[in-house]
Amino acid sequence: MANKTWFVTGTSTGFGHSLAAYLAQQTGVNVVATARHTDQLGYLDQYDHGQILKQTLDVTKKDEINDAVKAATDKFGGIDVLVNNAGLGYFGTFEESDRQSVQYMFDVNIWGLVDMTRAVLPTMRRQKAGTIVNFSSIGGLYSFPTLSFYHGTKYAVEGISESLAKEVKDLGIKVMIIEPSGFRTDWAGRSSKKALPQIDDYKPFTDFIEENAKGAHHEAGDPDKAAQIIFDQVANHAAELPLRLPLGQFSSDTAIKKYEHDLKAFKRLAAISASADQK
Ligand SMILES: NC(=O)c1ccc[n+]([C@@H]2O[C@H](COP(=O)([O-])OP(=O)(O)OC[C@H]3O[C@@H](n4cnc5c(N)ncnc54)[C@H](OP(=O)(O)O)[C@@H]3O)[C@@H](O)[C@H]2O)c1
């Protein structure tokens, strides 16, 4: 059987690093490991027997996206799995958040994922097969204070992915959304800017952000275990691939609590809602 080619964004650290390293050790798998700085991908060298392509890729740069997709298809003949992993965070209250930083986060978390997916879809449509794995977050389903704009990016990933899944289902292409809770990556530290405190009324949230930052790299989630689960779902459970894959106890607990709560509220309001339709 032909090798399956996985294309992963943001493989310098965190989930992307764990996934690229895990994929590089599997038989029958080609890995396109992309990063803004490929000199950070030396960890892959020990596994390389011609099945690894390291490629420079900033997901906000369309020319780099096109070059990376071309390099991948030239070397391996196609792309079977696209993992849109690259992403950033931003902590700050809604009022204190800095527009430029937030806008950049939207460029990476949403437009990077969108442009990347659009660049790969023609190949997957030609193949009549493919899997798109989009990193959202439990923060794409449930909101916490000080993360309003991060939630905005991840709720967008949810809506875009869910709609796309329906459009490409009959073309042989599947979409899976990853919903991690806290994992030991660089996300809460260097990958999440923090808003400058400006308004005294929000002081408790400034303290909350500082406290939270101290927890970086001590989260419950293990990105190496996440990599194994993601691979197993795509490689071995393709027929029943979930649209949403929760990762971490807090993720599934929170999602279940949220959906149960919302279900009750929607049921209570169903008759009122229906009464708004024209007779
Ligand atoms: N860790 C968690 O608790 C958690 C929870 C839920 C969801 N997530 C999501 O998981 C995904 C991966 O993050 P992580 O937790 O693994 O954090 P991470 O260790 O900080 O990794 C983030 C990766 O994204 C890359 N990146 C940032 N901007 C980029 C750009 N413009 N172009 C290409 N790559 C870029 C980074 O590359 P550089 O090294 O060049 O900066 C890095 O490789 C993100 O989408 C994040 O939102 C994380």
PDBQT file of the ligand as one rigid body, heavy atoms in Angstrom, charges set to zero:
ROOT
HETATM    1  N1  LIG A 301      -1.661  23.756  24.618  1.00  0.00    +0.000 N 
HETATM    2  C1  LIG A 301      -2.915  23.904  24.924  1.00  0.00    +0.000 C 
HETATM    3  O1  LIG A 301      -3.278  23.888  26.100  1.00  0.00    +0.000 OA
HETATM    4  C2  LIG A 301      -3.936  24.067  23.828  1.00  0.00    +0.000 A 
HETATM    5  C3  LIG A 301      -5.278  23.877  24.149  1.00  0.00    +0.000 A 
HETATM    6  C4  LIG A 301      -6.224  24.003  23.147  1.00  0.00    +0.000 A 
HETATM    7  C5  LIG A 301      -5.830  24.282  21.850  1.00  0.00    +0.000 A 
HETATM    8  N2  LIG A 301      -4.509  24.468  21.562  1.00  0.00    +0.000 N 
HETATM    9  C6  LIG A 301      -4.134  24.745  20.166  1.00  0.00    +0.000 C 
HETATM   10  O2  LIG A 301      -3.123  23.851  19.764  1.00  0.00    +0.000 OA
HETATM   11  C7  LIG A 301      -2.440  24.396  18.634  1.00  0.00    +0.000 C 
HETATM   12  C8  LIG A 301      -0.936  24.211  18.794  1.00  0.00    +0.000 C 
HETATM   13  O3  LIG A 301      -0.467  24.977  19.875  1.00  0.00    +0.000 OA
HETATM   14  P1  LIG A 301       0.453  24.355  21.001  1.00  0.00    +0.000 P 
HETATM   15  O4  LIG A 301      -0.373  24.166  22.197  1.00  0.00    +0.000 OA
HETATM   16  O5  LIG A 301       1.220  23.216  20.493  1.00  0.00    +0.000 OA
HETATM   17  O6  LIG A 301       1.406  25.606  21.320  1.00  0.00    +0.000 OA
HETATM   18  P2  LIG A 301       2.913  25.938  20.924  1.00  0.00    +0.000 P 
HETATM   19  O7  LIG A 301       3.832  24.956  21.543  1.00  0.00    +0.000 OA
HETATM   20  O8  LIG A 301       3.088  27.365  21.263  1.00  0.00    +0.000 OA
HETATM   21  O9  LIG A 301       2.953  25.728  19.338  1.00  0.00    +0.000 OA
HETATM   22  C9  LIG A 301       2.401  26.656  18.463  1.00  0.00    +0.000 C 
HETATM   23  C10 LIG A 301       2.976  26.394  17.094  1.00  0.00    +0.000 C 
HETATM   24  O10 LIG A 301       2.353  27.291  16.153  1.00  0.00    +0.000 OA
HETATM   25  C11 LIG A 301       3.393  27.877  15.388  1.00  0.00    +0.000 C 
HETATM   26  N3  LIG A 301       3.032  29.159  14.800  1.00  0.00    +0.000 N 
HETATM   27  C12 LIG A 301       2.666  30.308  15.399  1.00  0.00    +0.000 A 
HETATM   28  N4  LIG A 301       2.444  31.270  14.482  1.00  0.00    +0.000 NA
HETATM   29  C13 LIG A 301       2.677  30.702  13.269  1.00  0.00    +0.000 A 
HETATM   30  C14 LIG A 301       2.632  31.172  11.924  1.00  0.00    +0.000 A 
HETATM   31  N5  LIG A 301       2.305  32.436  11.636  1.00  0.00    +0.000 N 
HETATM   32  N6  LIG A 301       2.918  30.300  10.929  1.00  0.00    +0.000 NA
HETATM   33  C15 LIG A 301       3.267  29.022  11.201  1.00  0.00    +0.000 A 
HETATM   34  N7  LIG A 301       3.357  28.523  12.446  1.00  0.00    +0.000 NA
HETATM   35  C16 LIG A 301       3.056  29.363  13.460  1.00  0.00    +0.000 A 
HETATM   36  C17 LIG A 301       4.552  28.026  16.354  1.00  0.00    +0.000 C 
HETATM   37  O11 LIG A 301       5.739  28.260  15.628  1.00  0.00    +0.000 OA
HETATM   38  P3  LIG A 301       6.950  29.206  16.171  1.00  0.00    +0.000 P 
HETATM   39  O12 LIG A 301       7.830  28.292  16.977  1.00  0.00    +0.000 OA
HETATM   40  O13 LIG A 301       7.598  29.717  14.931  1.00  0.00    +0.000 OA
HETATM   41  O14 LIG A 301       6.344  30.282  17.012  1.00  0.00    +0.000 OA
HETATM   42  C18 LIG A 301       4.480  26.674  17.038  1.00  0.00    +0.000 C 
HETATM   43  O15 LIG A 301       5.084  25.690  16.221  1.00  0.00    +0.000 OA
HETATM   44  C19 LIG A 301      -2.870  25.860  18.546  1.00  0.00    +0.000 C 
HETATM   45  O16 LIG A 301      -3.806  25.997  17.497  1.00  0.00    +0.000 OA
HETATM   46  C20 LIG A 301      -3.536  26.102  19.905  1.00  0.00    +0.000 C 
HETATM   47  O17 LIG A 301      -4.497  27.127  19.835  1.00  0.00    +0.000 OA
HETATM   48  C21 LIG A 301      -3.545  24.374  22.533  1.00  0.00    +0.000 A 
ENDROOT
TORSDOF 0
